[in-house]
Amino acid sequence: MSSTPPGPDGPDPIDPAAESGGQSPAGSRGSGQTGSGQNGSGSESVRYVGATRLRGDADASAELTTDRRFLDATDLSDAERKANRRARDPWRVLRIQSEFVAGFDALTDVSHAVTVFGSARTDVDSAEYDLGVRVGAALAGIGRAVITGGGPGLMEAANRGACEAGGVSIGLGIELPFEQTLNEWVTLGINFRYFFVRKTMFVKYSQAFVCLPGGFGSLDELFECLTLVQTRKITRFPIVLMGVDYWSGLLDWMRDRLVGTGKIAPSDLDLISVTDSVEEMVEIITAHGPVAL
């Protein structure tokens, strides 16, 4: 019987342990790397499996991310599937642990950072993208590192603003069933398999949160931060929504339905600031001041 434990998700195309500290190289400006995974010499797709970077046509298993393989239900009436889960699941802990170690190691020198959330679908020529660039530049201007999800759209905009202003521009990527690479403005980039590990890094290394207009992902991250602050699982840091018109409907619903029916306290809405002004965002964050950890 082999002494080698079964891999938690089946054999990897490339052993992620061979990668350096779990970090993936951020795209270099002018390198030809794009969100579609094309490079200057061809049109092969590029995708990430955790820290591992793969180029070439994706196979059918690319639709099954590590998160999905981990979280999908197993038919325990099937003896083979039941045995397979029993053999694999305990070993997943080592992969999860390795992602935490890689993230902590890569970000250990990061302090006074602000995480910026926002849509991946925003066009580069839009007013929202311009706002994201100005947010990133303003945060760099007050000595804050900028952390985003490392993707395109408003994540790219915030990274771009920080990078062009000479600040620290960090991207925390995630394995997805469709192509997405770290944007070219990330100067420190890490790719994760597991959403919950990535979320921990957003929270652990940030002392404020800025939410640009976004969809389900941005709302998920916003409400997680609100919940952690409200339940005092983390220190109360500023949470700033950028775009009064965009967020007003959500805030009205929270005031009418959540506060109005007693689901949250009226003071819970004080955890959120909303503005159109980059200058006011800076004032809110600097008023709180950096916390020595």
ZADO-1210 file (C-alpha; in nm, 4 decimals, padded with zeros to 6 digits):
<atoms>
<atom x="00.0000" y="00.0000" z="00.0000" code="MET" pos="1"/>
<atom x="00.1376" y="00.3372" z="-00.0932" code="SER" pos="2"/>
<atom x="00.2517" y="00.5624" z="00.1908" code="SER" pos="3"/>
<atom x="00.1637" y="00.8730" z="-00.0103" code="THR" pos="4"/>
<atom x="-00.1666" y="01.0270" z="00.0968" code="PRO" pos="5"/>
<atom x="-00.4238" y="01.0898" z="-00.1726" code="PRO" pos="6"/>
<atom x="-00.4417" y="01.4454" z="-00.2954" code="GLY" pos="7"/>
<atom x="-00.7435" y="01.6344" z="-00.1606" code="PRO" pos="8"/>
<atom x="-00.8757" y="01.7121" z="-00.5043" code="ASP" pos="9"/>
<atom x="-00.7137" y="01.4536" z="-00.7245" code="GLY" pos="10"/>
<atom x="-00.3811" y="01.5042" z="-00.9004" code="PRO" pos="11"/>
<atom x="-00.2835" y="01.8619" z="-00.9764" code="ASP" pos="12"/>
<atom x="-00.1483" y="01.9384" z="-01.3252" code="PRO" pos="13"/>
<atom x="00.1423" y="02.1114" z="-01.1547" code="ILE" pos="14"/>
<atom x="00.2446" y="02.0611" z="-00.7923" code="ASP" pos="15"/>
<atom x="00.1642" y="02.3906" z="-00.6153" code="PRO" pos="16"/>
<atom x="00.4315" y="02.3134" z="-00.3582" code="ALA" pos="17"/>
<atom x="00.6851" y="02.3794" z="-00.6318" code="ALA" pos="18"/>
<atom x="00.5715" y="02.7396" z="-00.6471" code="GLU" pos="19"/>
<atom x="00.7531" y="02.9977" z="-00.4395" code="SER" pos="20"/>
<atom x="00.5674" y="03.0684" z="-00.1166" code="GLY" pos="21"/>
<atom x="00.2253" y="03.0471" z="-00.2787" code="GLY" pos="22"/>
<atom x="00.2821" y="03.3711" z="-00.4675" code="GLN" pos="23"/>
<atom x="00.2088" y="03.4083" z="-00.8339" code="SER" pos="24"/>
<atom x="00.3830" y="03.6712" z="-01.0405" code="PRO" pos="25"/>
<atom x="00.1820" y="03.9839" z="-01.0958" code="ALA" pos="26"/>
<atom x="00.1486" y="04.0856" z="-01.4572" code="GLY" pos="27"/>
<atom x="00.4194" y="04.3261" z="-01.5623" code="SER" pos="28"/>
<atom x="00.3074" y="04.6403" z="-01.7380" code="ARG" pos="29"/>
<atom x="00.3905" y="04.6025" z="-02.1039" code="GLY" pos="30"/>
<atom x="00.4250" y="04.2254" z="-02.0736" code="SER" pos="31"/>
<atom x="00.1220" y="04.1594" z="-02.2901" code="GLY" pos="32"/>
<atom x="-00.0703" y="03.9866" z="-02.0118" code="GLN" pos="33"/>
<atom x="-00.4391" y="04.0686" z="-02.0322" code="THR" pos="34"/>
<atom x="-00.7594" y="03.9697" z="-01.8618" code="GLY" pos="35"/>
<atom x="-00.8268" y="03.7255" z="-02.1440" code="SER" pos="36"/>
<atom x="-00.5015" y="03.5461" z="-02.0803" code="GLY" pos="37"/>
<atom x="-00.3475" y="03.6362" z="-02.4151" code="GLN" pos="38"/>
<atom x="00.0186" y="03.7160" z="-02.4531" code="ASN" pos="39"/>
<atom x="00.2235" y="03.8732" z="-02.7246" code="GLY" pos="40"/>
<atom x="00.3146" y="03.5428" z="-02.8891" code="SER" pos="41"/>
<atom x="-00.0271" y="03.3833" z="-02.9198" code="GLY" pos="42"/>
<atom x="-00.3747" y="03.3504" z="-02.7816" code="SER" pos="43"/>
<atom x="-00.3425" y="03.0631" z="-02.5351" code="GLU" pos="44"/>
<atom x="-00.5579" y="03.0964" z="-02.2256" code="SER" pos="45"/>
<atom x="-00.4024" y="03.1474" z="-01.8854" code="VAL" pos="46"/>
<atom x="-00.5647" y="03.0327" z="-01.5642" code="ARG" pos="47"/>
<atom x="-00.4643" y="02.9732" z="-01.2056" code="TYR" pos="48"/>
<atom x="-00.5166" y="02.6680" z="-00.9875" code="VAL" pos="49"/>
<atom x="-00.4302" y="02.8226" z="-00.6530" code="GLY" pos="50"/>
<atom x="-00.0757" y="02.9488" z="-00.6834" code="ALA" pos="51"/>
<atom x="-00.0140" y="02.7484" z="-00.9998" code="THR" pos="52"/>
<atom x="-00.0250" y="02.9286" z="-01.3346" code="ARG" pos="53"/>
<atom x="-00.1391" y="02.7200" z="-01.6332" code="LEU" pos="54"/>
<atom x="-00.1209" y="02.8191" z="-01.9983" code="ARG" pos="55"/>
<atom x="-00.3036" y="02.6421" z="-02.2767" code="GLY" pos="56"/>
<atom x="-00.6501" y="02.5033" z="-02.3412" code="ASP" pos="57"/>
<atom x="-00.8421" y="02.4278" z="-02.0226" code="ALA" pos="58"/>
<atom x="-00.9745" y="02.0757" z="-01.9751" code="ASP" pos="59"/>
<atom x="-01.3238" y="01.9955" z="-01.8528" code="ALA" pos="60"/>
<atom x="-01.2098" y="01.9846" z="-01.4897" code="SER" pos="61"/>
<atom x="-01.1400" y="02.3591" z="-01.5023" code="ALA" pos="62"/>
<atom x="-01.5100" y="02.4164" z="-01.4328" code="GLU" pos="63"/>
<atom x="-01.4661" y="02.2449" z="-01.0953" code="LEU" pos="64"/>
<atom x="-01.2760" y="02.4891" z="-00.8759" code="THR" pos="65"/>
<atom x="-01.1081" y="02.3675" z="-00.5588" code="THR" pos="66"/>
<atom x="-01.3754" y="02.5466" z="-00.3548" code="ASP" pos="67"/>
<atom x="-01.6510" y="02.3636" z="-00.5431" code="ARG" pos="68"/>
<atom x="-01.4873" y="02.0229" z="-00.5050" code="ARG" pos="69"/>
<atom x="-01.4515" y="02.0956" z="-00.1341" code="PHE" pos="70"/>
<atom x="-01.8071" y="02.2220" z="-00.0753" code="LEU" pos="71"/>
<atom x="-02.0169" y="02.0088" z="-00.3126" code="ASP" pos="72"/>
<atom x="-02.2395" y="01.7501" z="-00.1474" code="ALA" pos="73"/>
<atom x="-02.1408" y="01.3831" z="-00.1700" code="THR" pos="74"/>
<atom x="-02.3881" y="01.1016" z="-00.2257" code="ASP" pos="75"/>
<atom x="-02.3044" y="00.8855" z="00.0753" code="LEU" pos="76"/>
<atom x="-02.5247" y="00.6019" z="-00.0530" code="SER" pos="77"/>
<atom x="-02.2481" y="00.5432" z="-00.3080" code="ASP" pos="78"/>
<atom x="-01.9858" y="00.3410" z="-00.1232" code="ALA" pos="79"/>
<atom x="-01.7040" y="00.4479" z="-00.3537" code="GLU" pos="80"/>
<atom x="-01.7848" y="00.8183" z="-00.3163" code="ARG" pos="81"/>
<atom x="-01.8156" y="00.7799" z="00.0604" code="LYS" pos="82"/>
<atom x="-01.4765" y="00.6096" z="00.0823" code="ALA" pos="83"/>
<atom x="-01.3248" y="00.8700" z="-00.1455" code="ASN" pos="84"/>
<atom x="-01.4469" y="01.1552" z="00.0773" code="ARG" pos="85"/>
<atom x="-01.3222" y="00.9803" z="00.3898" code="ARG" pos="86"/>
<atom x="-00.9785" y="00.9397" z="00.2315" code="ALA" pos="87"/>
<atom x="-00.9468" y="01.2887" z="00.0841" code="ARG" pos="88"/>
<atom x="-01.1171" y="01.5340" z="00.3180" code="ASP" pos="89"/>
<atom x="-00.8741" y="01.5134" z="00.6131" code="PRO" pos="90"/>
<atom x="-00.5836" y="01.5873" z="00.3791" code="TRP" pos="91"/>
<atom x="-00.7494" y="01.9052" z="00.2555" code="ARG" pos="92"/>
<atom x="-00.6501" y="02.0596" z="00.5869" code="VAL" pos="93"/>
<atom x="-00.2877" y="02.0606" z="00.4730" code="LEU" pos="94"/>
<atom x="-00.3711" y="02.2464" z="00.1519" code="ARG" pos="95"/>
<atom x="-00.5846" y="02.4972" z="00.3415" code="ILE" pos="96"/>
<atom x="-00.3060" y="02.5422" z="00.5949" code="GLN" pos="97"/>
<atom x="-00.0537" y="02.5976" z="00.3170" code="SER" pos="98"/>
<atom x="-00.2658" y="02.8810" z="00.1742" code="GLU" pos="99"/>
<atom x="-00.2817" y="03.0533" z="00.5116" code="PHE" pos="100"/>
<atom x="00.0954" y="03.0157" z="00.5546" code="VAL" pos="101"/>
<atom x="00.1645" y="03.1515" z="00.2044" code="ALA" pos="102"/>
<atom x="-00.0661" y="03.4481" z="00.2579" code="GLY" pos="103"/>
<atom x="00.0742" y="03.5355" z="00.6000" code="PHE" pos="104"/>
<atom x="00.4286" y="03.5039" z="00.4690" code="ASP" pos="105"/>
<atom x="00.3684" y="03.7249" z="00.1629" code="ALA" pos="106"/>
<atom x="00.1827" y="03.9965" z="00.3544" code="LEU" pos="107"/>
<atom x="00.3770" y="03.9983" z="00.6798" code="THR" pos="108"/>
<atom x="00.5339" y="04.3398" z="00.6093" code="ASP" pos="109"/>
<atom x="00.2058" y="04.5044" z="00.5043" code="VAL" pos="110"/>
<atom x="00.0696" y="04.7631" z="00.7452" code="SER" pos="111"/>
<atom x="-00.1710" y="05.0562" z="00.7255" code="HIS" pos="112"/>
<atom x="-00.3556" y="04.9032" z="00.4318" code="ALA" pos="113"/>
<atom x="-00.7035" y="04.9698" z="00.2946" code="VAL" pos="114"/>
<atom x="-00.9013" y="04.7059" z="00.1075" code="THR" pos="115"/>
<atom x="-01.0989" y="04.8341" z="-00.1912" code="VAL" pos="116"/>
<atom x="-01.3892" y="04.6253" z="-00.3198" code="PHE" pos="117"/>
<atom x="-01.5679" y="04.6806" z="-00.6495" code="GLY" pos="118"/>
<atom x="-01.7036" y="04.5299" z="-00.9675" code="SER" pos="119"/>
<atom x="-01.4899" y="04.3327" z="-01.2109" code="ALA" pos="120"/>
<atom x="-01.7264" y="04.4317" z="-01.4939" code="ARG" pos="121"/>
<atom x="-01.6683" y="04.8065" z="-01.5038" code="THR" pos="122"/>
<atom x="-01.5392" y="04.9449" z="-01.8332" code="ASP" pos="123"/>
<atom x="-01.2068" y="05.1270" z="-01.8342" code="VAL" pos="124"/>
<atom x="-01.3633" y="05.4318" z="-02.0002" code="ASP" pos="125"/>
<atom x="-01.6359" y="05.4756" z="-01.7380" code="SER" pos="126"/>
<atom x="-01.6684" y="05.7412" z="-01.4691" code="ALA" pos="127"/>
<atom x="-01.6670" y="05.4639" z="-01.2068" code="GLU" pos="128"/>
<atom x="-01.3286" y="05.3402" z="-01.3302" code="TYR" pos="129"/>
<atom x="-01.1928" y="05.6950" z="-01.3056" code="ASP" pos="130"/>
<atom x="-01.3280" y="05.7124" z="-00.9494" code="LEU" pos="131"/>
<atom x="-01.1478" y="05.3881" z="-00.8672" code="GLY" pos="132"/>
<atom x="-00.8183" y="05.5248" z="-00.9988" code="VAL" pos="133"/>
<atom x="-00.8591" y="05.8400" z="-00.7900" code="ARG" pos="134"/>
<atom x="-00.9430" y="05.6339" z="-00.4805" code="VAL" pos="135"/>
<atom x="-00.6294" y="05.4226" z="-00.5218" code="GLY" pos="136"/>
<atom x="-00.4078" y="05.7270" z="-00.5804" code="ALA" pos="137"/>
<atom x="-00.5542" y="05.9118" z="-00.2811" code="ALA" pos="138"/>
<atom x="-00.4970" y="05.6159" z="-00.0507" code="LEU" pos="139"/>
<atom x="-00.1379" y="05.5835" z="-00.1698" code="ALA" pos="140"/>
<atom x="-00.0993" y="05.9554" z="-00.1112" code="GLY" pos="141"/>
<atom x="-00.1720" y="05.9146" z="00.2612" code="ILE" pos="142"/>
<atom x="00.0647" y="05.6206" z="00.2944" code="GLY" pos="143"/>
<atom x="-00.1876" y="05.3388" z="00.2777" code="ARG" pos="144"/>
<atom x="-00.1238" y="05.0186" z="00.0880" code="ALA" pos="145"/>
<atom x="-00.4140" y="04.9302" z="-00.1414" code="VAL" pos="146"/>
<atom x="-00.5483" y="04.5747" z="-00.1380" code="ILE" pos="147"/>
<atom x="-00.7983" y="04.4505" z="-00.3968" code="THR" pos="148"/>
<atom x="-00.9171" y="04.1190" z="-00.5370" code="GLY" pos="149"/>
<atom x="-00.6594" y="04.1667" z="-00.8114" code="GLY" pos="150"/>
<atom x="-00.9048" y="04.1348" z="-01.0972" code="GLY" pos="151"/>
<atom x="-01.0193" y="04.3702" z="-01.3756" code="PRO" pos="152"/>
<atom x="-01.2692" y="04.6556" z="-01.3565" code="GLY" pos="153"/>
<atom x="-01.2730" y="04.8591" z="-01.0381" code="LEU" pos="154"/>
<atom x="-01.0172" y="04.6332" z="-00.8723" code="MET" pos="155"/>
<atom x="-00.7778" y="04.7170" z="-01.1533" code="GLU" pos="156"/>
<atom x="-00.8667" y="05.0855" z="-01.1244" code="ALA" pos="157"/>
<atom x="-00.7758" y="05.1024" z="-00.7546" code="ALA" pos="158"/>
<atom x="-00.4531" y="04.9075" z="-00.8126" code="ASN" pos="159"/>
<atom x="-00.3686" y="05.1354" z="-01.1035" code="ARG" pos="160"/>
<atom x="-00.4203" y="05.4506" z="-00.8995" code="GLY" pos="161"/>
<atom x="-00.2031" y="05.3199" z="-00.6182" code="ALA" pos="162"/>
<atom x="00.0700" y="05.1982" z="-00.8516" code="CYS" pos="163"/>
<atom x="00.0841" y="05.5190" z="-01.0577" code="GLU" pos="164"/>
<atom x="00.1048" y="05.7192" z="-00.7342" code="ALA" pos="165"/>
<atom x="00.4043" y="05.5147" z="-00.6203" code="GLY" pos="166"/>
<atom x="00.2153" y="05.3237" z="-00.3503" code="GLY" pos="167"/>
<atom x="00.1941" y="04.9574" z="-00.2560" code="VAL" pos="168"/>
<atom x="-00.0572" y="04.7831" z="-00.4860" code="SER" pos="169"/>
<atom x="-00.1661" y="04.4375" z="-00.3698" code="ILE" pos="170"/>
<atom x="-00.3920" y="04.1891" z="-00.5492" code="GLY" pos="171"/>
<atom x="-00.5406" y="03.8805" z="-00.3844" code="LEU" pos="172"/>
<atom x="-00.6663" y="03.6659" z="-00.6703" code="GLY" pos="173"/>
<atom x="-00.8980" y="03.3664" z="-00.6586" code="ILE" pos="174"/>
<atom x="-00.9365" y="03.0491" z="-00.8629" code="GLU" pos="175"/>
<atom x="-01.2484" y="03.0845" z="-01.0788" code="LEU" pos="176"/>
<atom x="-01.4093" y="02.8574" z="-01.3397" code="PRO" pos="177"/>
<atom x="-01.3483" y="03.1238" z="-01.6049" code="PHE" pos="178"/>
<atom x="-01.0341" y="03.3043" z="-01.7092" code="GLU" pos="179"/>
<atom x="-00.9121" y="03.5807" z="-01.4821" code="GLN" pos="180"/>
<atom x="-00.5539" y="03.6802" z="-01.4163" code="THR" pos="181"/>
<atom x="-00.4092" y="03.9378" z="-01.1823" code="LEU" pos="182"/>
<atom x="-00.4308" y="04.2795" z="-01.3393" code="ASN" pos="183"/>
<atom x="-00.1123" y="04.4423" z="-01.4637" code="GLU" pos="184"/>
<atom x="-00.1070" y="04.7105" z="-01.1906" code="TRP" pos="185"/>
<atom x="-00.0570" y="04.4653" z="-00.9041" code="VAL" pos="186"/>
<atom x="00.2933" y="04.4861" z="-00.7579" code="THR" pos="187"/>
<atom x="00.2408" y="04.2130" z="-00.4951" code="LEU" pos="188"/>
<atom x="00.0077" y="03.9372" z="-00.6068" code="GLY" pos="189"/>
<atom x="-00.1117" y="03.6128" z="-00.4524" code="ILE" pos="190"/>
<atom x="-00.3635" y="03.3638" z="-00.5895" code="ASN" pos="191"/>
<atom x="-00.5818" y="03.1543" z="-00.3624" code="PHE" pos="192"/>
<atom x="-00.7898" y="02.8410" z="-00.4069" code="ARG" pos="193"/>
<atom x="-01.0241" y="02.9046" z="-00.1172" code="TYR" pos="194"/>
<atom x="-01.2487" y="03.2082" z="-00.0818" code="PHE" pos="195"/>
<atom x="-01.2439" y="03.1902" z="00.2978" code="PHE" pos="196"/>
<atom x="-00.8631" y="03.2076" z="00.3110" code="VAL" pos="197"/>
<atom x="-00.8631" y="03.5061" z="00.0760" code="ARG" pos="198"/>
<atom x="-01.1296" y="03.6813" z="00.2850" code="LYS" pos="199"/>
<atom x="-00.9175" y="03.6353" z="00.5954" code="THR" pos="200"/>
<atom x="-00.6299" y="03.8172" z="00.4238" code="MET" pos="201"/>
<atom x="-00.8561" y="04.1082" z="00.3245" code="PHE" pos="202"/>
<atom x="-00.9625" y="04.1554" z="00.6850" code="VAL" pos="203"/>
<atom x="-00.6405" y="04.0756" z="00.8680" code="LYS" pos="204"/>
<atom x="-00.4236" y="04.3282" z="00.6840" code="TYR" pos="205"/>
<atom x="-00.6707" y="04.6165" z="00.6405" code="SER" pos="206"/>
<atom x="-00.7510" y="04.9078" z="00.8665" code="GLN" pos="207"/>
<atom x="-01.0315" y="05.0461" z="00.6520" code="ALA" pos="208"/>
<atom x="-01.2617" y="04.9200" z="00.3799" code="PHE" pos="209"/>
<atom x="-01.3774" y="05.1131" z="00.0742" code="VAL" pos="210"/>
<atom x="-01.6562" y="04.9732" z="-00.1417" code="CYS" pos="211"/>
<atom x="-01.6929" y="05.1026" z="-00.4957" code="LEU" pos="212"/>
<atom x="-02.0031" y="05.0077" z="-00.6975" code="PRO" pos="213"/>
<atom x="-02.0160" y="04.6303" z="-00.7301" code="GLY" pos="214"/>
<atom x="-02.2273" y="04.3170" z="-00.7511" code="GLY" pos="215"/>
<atom x="-02.2690" y="04.0004" z="-00.5459" code="PHE" pos="216"/>
<atom x="-01.8985" y="03.9672" z="-00.4653" code="GLY" pos="217"/>
<atom x="-01.8693" y="04.3247" z="-00.3413" code="SER" pos="218"/>
<atom x="-02.1901" y="04.2904" z="-00.1376" code="LEU" pos="219"/>
<atom x="-02.0637" y="03.9657" z="00.0147" code="ASP" pos="220"/>
<atom x="-01.7381" y="04.1320" z="00.1207" code="GLU" pos="221"/>
<atom x="-01.9149" y="04.4469" z="00.2439" code="LEU" pos="222"/>
<atom x="-02.1600" y="04.2596" z="00.4651" code="PHE" pos="223"/>
<atom x="-01.8913" y="04.0302" z="00.6000" code="GLU" pos="224"/>
<atom x="-01.6925" y="04.3354" z="00.7129" code="CYS" pos="225"/>
<atom x="-02.0052" y="04.4906" z="00.8641" code="LEU" pos="226"/>
<atom x="-02.0857" y="04.1699" z="01.0500" code="THR" pos="227"/>
<atom x="-01.7328" y="04.1367" z="01.1886" code="LEU" pos="228"/>
<atom x="-01.7347" y="04.4966" z="01.3115" code="VAL" pos="229"/>
<atom x="-02.0900" y="04.4791" z="01.4486" code="GLN" pos="230"/>
<atom x="-02.0155" y="04.1595" z="01.6432" code="THR" pos="231"/>
<atom x="-01.6806" y="04.3020" z="01.7579" code="ARG" pos="232"/>
<atom x="-01.4846" y="04.0192" z="01.6000" code="LYS" pos="233"/>
<atom x="-01.2565" y="04.2888" z="01.4590" code="ILE" pos="234"/>
<atom x="-01.1716" y="04.6446" z="01.5613" code="THR" pos="235"/>
<atom x="-01.4142" y="04.9056" z="01.4341" code="ARG" pos="236"/>
<atom x="-01.2495" y="05.0364" z="01.1186" code="PHE" pos="237"/>
<atom x="-01.4008" y="05.2808" z="00.8677" code="PRO" pos="238"/>
<atom x="-01.6300" y="05.1278" z="00.6047" code="ILE" pos="239"/>
<atom x="-01.6829" y="05.3775" z="00.3236" code="VAL" pos="240"/>
<atom x="-01.9242" y="05.3340" z="00.0325" code="LEU" pos="241"/>
<atom x="-01.8261" y="05.5381" z="-00.2723" code="MET" pos="242"/>
<atom x="-02.1197" y="05.6547" z="-00.4825" code="GLY" pos="243"/>
<atom x="-02.4217" y="05.8053" z="-00.3064" code="VAL" pos="244"/>
<atom x="-02.6617" y="05.7410" z="-00.5935" code="ASP" pos="245"/>
<atom x="-02.5471" y="05.3801" z="-00.6385" code="TYR" pos="246"/>
<atom x="-02.5754" y="05.2840" z="-00.2715" code="TRP" pos="247"/>
<atom x="-02.8759" y="05.4946" z="-00.1641" code="SER" pos="248"/>
<atom x="-03.1337" y="05.2278" z="-00.2527" code="GLY" pos="249"/>
<atom x="-02.9557" y="04.9660" z="-00.0421" code="LEU" pos="250"/>
<atom x="-02.9197" y="05.2058" z="00.2505" code="LEU" pos="251"/>
<atom x="-03.2875" y="05.3022" z="00.2272" code="ASP" pos="252"/>
<atom x="-03.3843" y="04.9338" z="00.2340" code="TRP" pos="253"/>
<atom x="-03.1589" y="04.8701" z="00.5352" code="MET" pos="254"/>
<atom x="-03.3129" y="05.1692" z="00.7154" code="ARG" pos="255"/>
<atom x="-03.6717" y="05.0778" z="00.6273" code="ASP" pos="256"/>
<atom x="-03.6621" y="04.7001" z="00.6517" code="ARG" pos="257"/>
<atom x="-03.3731" y="04.6065" z="00.8806" code="LEU" pos="258"/>
<atom x="-03.3959" y="04.8925" z="01.1297" code="VAL" pos="259"/>
<atom x="-03.7711" y="04.9350" z="01.0807" code="GLY" pos="260"/>
<atom x="-03.8456" y="04.5753" z="01.1758" code="THR" pos="261"/>
<atom x="-03.5878" y="04.5565" z="01.4540" code="GLY" pos="262"/>
<atom x="-03.3472" y="04.3247" z="01.2716" code="LYS" pos="263"/>
<atom x="-03.0558" y="04.5619" z="01.3398" code="ILE" pos="264"/>
<atom x="-03.0148" y="04.8557" z="01.5769" code="ALA" pos="265"/>
<atom x="-03.0371" y="05.2115" z="01.4409" code="PRO" pos="266"/>
<atom x="-02.6776" y="05.2655" z="01.5553" code="SER" pos="267"/>
<atom x="-02.5606" y="04.9818" z="01.3298" code="ASP" pos="268"/>
<atom x="-02.6052" y="05.2078" z="01.0281" code="LEU" pos="269"/>
<atom x="-02.3469" y="05.4394" z="01.1841" code="ASP" pos="270"/>
<atom x="-02.0881" y="05.1759" z="01.0910" code="LEU" pos="271"/>
<atom x="-02.1246" y="05.2873" z="00.7277" code="ILE" pos="272"/>
<atom x="-02.0159" y="05.6135" z="00.5654" code="SER" pos="273"/>
<atom x="-02.1275" y="05.7010" z="00.2125" code="VAL" pos="274"/>
<atom x="-01.9857" y="05.9729" z="-00.0077" code="THR" pos="275"/>
<atom x="-01.9098" y="06.0810" z="-00.3635" code="ASP" pos="276"/>
<atom x="-01.5979" y="06.2669" z="-00.2545" code="SER" pos="277"/>
<atom x="-01.2525" y="06.1104" z="-00.2578" code="VAL" pos="278"/>
<atom x="-01.1385" y="06.3902" z="-00.0282" code="GLU" pos="279"/>
<atom x="-01.4101" y="06.3040" z="00.2254" code="GLU" pos="280"/>
<atom x="-01.3132" y="05.9366" z="00.2053" code="MET" pos="281"/>
<atom x="-00.9561" y="06.0336" z="00.2940" code="VAL" pos="282"/>
<atom x="-01.0792" y="06.2466" z="00.5858" code="GLU" pos="283"/>
<atom x="-01.2860" y="05.9573" z="00.7232" code="ILE" pos="284"/>
<atom x="-00.9932" y="05.7179" z="00.7050" code="ILE" pos="285"/>
<atom x="-00.7301" y="05.9563" z="00.8409" code="THR" pos="286"/>
<atom x="-00.9601" y="06.0634" z="01.1256" code="ALA" pos="287"/>
<atom x="-00.9570" y="05.7064" z="01.2432" code="HIS" pos="288"/>
<atom x="-00.5784" y="05.6972" z="01.2204" code="GLY" pos="289"/>
<atom x="-00.3498" y="05.3976" z="01.1701" code="PRO" pos="290"/>
<atom x="-00.3542" y="05.1367" z="01.4449" code="VAL" pos="291"/>
<atom x="-00.0240" y="04.9942" z="01.5642" code="ALA" pos="292"/>
<atom x="-00.0624" y="04.6162" z="01.5622" code="LEU" pos="293"/>
</atoms>
